[in-house]
């Protein structure tokens, strides 16, 4: 029988009083790292608890479904491999790691040219991003060995994606197979400062002094890099989710959960520790009945619907004690 935890018992009360942070004096230091953009299904609200469920020791940290990278930034591993099939998520991490000054300069330009216009500026940015979208996406190599002549263009594109992500509804961006995106403006986010310079600088300092490899591509290729003693955290598109598979740019193909489950068993056989979050549904429970399972009730997360935050029933599966 799975262990059960009710997350509503220790959740902080929601702050209903929104403050305009656009003109707040920037912080000069950021002691604790956290996700710097929202993402549907992200683990921002439970990253602290998740970090307590990870192995005490491991060689290399792997996160094949990066999303917003909440657990990655919470753990700050000194050796890690991060990946997502959506190339723009790891691209933003690449920009913060390798081209922070250029990235923030592009963000500042977007603040003055688009962000101050509100909704109309958002629509202009969306139209700009979707122009020649497929050609631009093809310039992002899977291992981020970006040609020098493409750096400025891709940093600018990452900044535009970041801006749209921060101003759209709940971080809900659908990346389509042709490279274009769909998202809707959310006025409720307009009061927030576009980015936190101190946070981006702190993430840059951490990644610049650690051994971090960045990829974009299919998760199964990344899992083949794992070796005995490594640790993998998997937060895939959930089993049975009503979300379109194109939200994660899976080239219009549904998420292959059978392959994911087979890969998880292979990791166990290879001596690789893994933890996986997913929907708490009987089909998944049955596949991992010999593993450690925690039923995570009332987990807060961002939804795709207009209602905003929702409370999910998740599960955490681990193959270690």
N, C-alpha and C positions, 0 to 999 in steps of 0.2 A: 504494500500500500504506500502511495506517495506521501511524503511529508507535505504539510500544508501551511502556508504563511499568508495572513491577511495584511496586505500593505496599507490598507486604510487606517490601521491602528497606529501607525507612526508617521503618517503623512502630515506635513505642515499645512496649516490653513492657507487657502488660496488668497492672494492679495488682490482685492478688487479695485484698489485705488491705483490706477495707472498714472505714472508721472512722465512728463516730457523730459527725455534724457538727451535730446539732440544738442542742447546748449550746456550740458553739464561739463564741468572742467574735467578733462581726461585724467585717468589714473596714471601714475608714473610707474607703478609696480603691480604685478599680478602674481600672488604667491601660489595659487592653486589653478591648475589647468582644467578646462572643461570645453565642451563642444562650442565652436564659434559660429555655427549656423544651425537652424532647425531642420529636422528630417522626420518624415512620417515613419512611425515604427521605431524611432530612436530610443535609446535607453538612458536619456539624460536624467530622468527622475529617479532611477534606481541604480545609477552607476556606483554609488558608494557601497550599497549592499552587494552588488555583483562582484565588486573587487574583493570582498571578504570570502567569496565562494571559489576563488581561483587558487591554483596550486601555489604553495609557498616558494617552490623553486622550479625553474624550467630554463631551457637553453634559449630558444627563440620563440617570440610571441607571434602568432599568425591571426590575422582578422580578414578572412576572404570576402565578407559582406560588410564593408566599412561603414556605410551609412554616414552618420555624423561623427563616428569615432569616439563616442563617449567613454567607453571602457578603456580604449587605447590611451586616451589622454589622462584618464584617472590613474591607470597603472604606471604610465611612463616607462615602459620597458626599455632597457638599454640596447636590445637587439630585437628587431621586429620586421615583419613583412605585412603590409597593408594593401588591400585590393578591393575594387568594386567593378562590376560590369558597366555601371554608369561612369564614363571616363571623367566627368566634370567634378565628381566628389574627390577622388584622389588627386585630380589636377589642382584643386584648391589647396590641398595639403602640400603638394609639390611647390606651389607658388609661395606659400608661407615659409617653407623650408629653404628654398633656393633663390627666390626673387622677392623677398618681403617688401623692400623699398619700392620696387616697380609696381607690385600688387596694391599697396596702400595708396600710391600716387594715382593709380587708375580708379580706386574706390573714391578718392577725394574728387576726382573729375566727375564721377557719376553723381556725387552728392550735389554738386553745383549745377550740373547740366540736366539731370533727370529727377533726382530724389526731391528736390525743392518744388517740383511741379505736381507731386502727388500722383493721382491716377493717370492723367495724361502722360506724364513722364514714364510711368510704368509701362504703358502701352507702347510708347516709343522704343523703350528698351527691349521689350518682347519682340517687336517687329525687327529691330536691328539684330537680335540674337538669331532669329529664324532665317535671316538672309544668308544664303550659301552655307546653311547649317551642316549639311552632310560633308561638304568639302573640308570645312573647318574641323569637324570631329575626326576625320581621317588623318589629320596632321598630328594627332596625339598618339605617339607610339605606346605599345603596351607596357614597356619598361621605363617610360618617361625619359629616354635618351633623346631629348628634343633638339632638333637641329637649331643652330644659333639663329638662323634667319627667321625661324618660326616662334622664337621665344616671346617677343613683344606682342605678337598677335594673340598667342594663346594665353598669356598673362592677362591681356585686356579682355579676352573672352571669359576667362575664369572669374574676373572681377564682375563682369556683367551677369554671369550666372549667379554669383554670390548675391548681388543686388536684388535680382528677381526672386531668389530664394528667401531673402530676408523680408521682402515686402509682399510676398504672395500669401495665400491663405494656409496657415499652419505648415509651411514648408512643403506644400503639396504641389510638386512639379512632375508632370508626366513627360518623360523623355521618349519620343517616338522613334520608330525604326529608321526614319529618314533623317534623324538628327535634330529635328525641330522639337520644341517643347510647348506644352500647354499649361497655363496656370492663370489664376485670377487674382487681381489686386485685393488686398485686405487693408482697409483704411485704419483698422485698429492697431496696425503695426507702425503707422506713420509717425507716432510719437516717439519711437525708439531710435536711438542713435544707430547709424548703419553698422558701425563696427567699433570694437574696443581695441585701440592701438596697443595698450599694455598687454592684453591677452594674446594678441597675435605675436607680439615681440617675445613673450614668454614661451609660446609654442615653438617659435623659430629657434630660440636659444636651446630648448630641449632637443628638438629634432636635429639641429646642427651639431650637437655634441653626442648624438647617439647613432647607432648603426641601423638606419631605417631604410628599407627598400620599398619602393612604391610601384604598384602595378595597376593595370585595369584589364579585365578579361574574365573568362569563365572561372568560377570558384574551383572546379575540379583540377584545373591546371595548377592552381596555387597549392592545393592540398598535396599534390605530388611532390612538392618541395619539402614537406615536413619530414623530420627525422626523429628517431627515438629520443625522448627527453624534451621535445618541444611541446608547446601548449597552443591550442587553437580555440578561439572563441568564434562561434558561428551564430549569427543572427539573420537567418535567411528570410525572404518573403514567406510569410506564415502559411502553413498547410491549411487548406480550406478557406483562405482569405478571399473576400469578394473583390479585392483590389485587382485592377487590370495588370497583367504581367508586364505590359509595356511601361508601367510606372518605373520599372527598373531597367528598361531598355533591353529586355531579353529577346530582341529581334523578333517580336511577336510570337514567341514560343512560351508556353507555360513553364513555370519553375519545375524542374525535374526532381521531385521529392524522393522518388525511388533511388535515383543516383546519389542524392545527398545522404540518405540513410545507409546505403551500401558503403559510401566513402567513410561515414562515421564508424562503422564496424571495422573497416580496414585500418583506420587510425588506431583503434584499440589493439588490433592484432600487431601493429607496428610499434607499440610502446609509446604512442603519442597521446598525451592528455588532451581531452576536449571538453568544452562546455557549450551547450546549445540552448538558446531560447526559442520557443515556438508556441503555437496555440496549444492550450490544454484540451486536447481532443483524444478520444479513445483510440483512434487509428494510430496516432503517434505514440501514445502510451504503450500500446501493444508491441510496437516495434522496438521499444527500449525497456521492456519489462525486467531485464537483467541488469539494468543500470540504476544509478541513483537519480530519483526524480523528485523535484520540489514543485508542488502546485502553488503558483503565485497568483493569489486572488486579489482583485481590485487594484491591479497595476495601472497607474496613470500613464497615459500616452497621448500623442497627437493623432487625431483621426483625419480621414479624408472628408468627413461630412462637415456641414456648416455649423454643427453644434460645438466644435472646438474640442477640448480635452475630453477623453472618455476613460472608462475604467475597464480594463481587459482582464481575462482569465488566462494567464500565461503558464508556461512550465519551463523549468530549467533542468536539463539532462546533463549529467556528468559521468565520466567513466573512471573517476578516481574517488578515493575516500576523503 
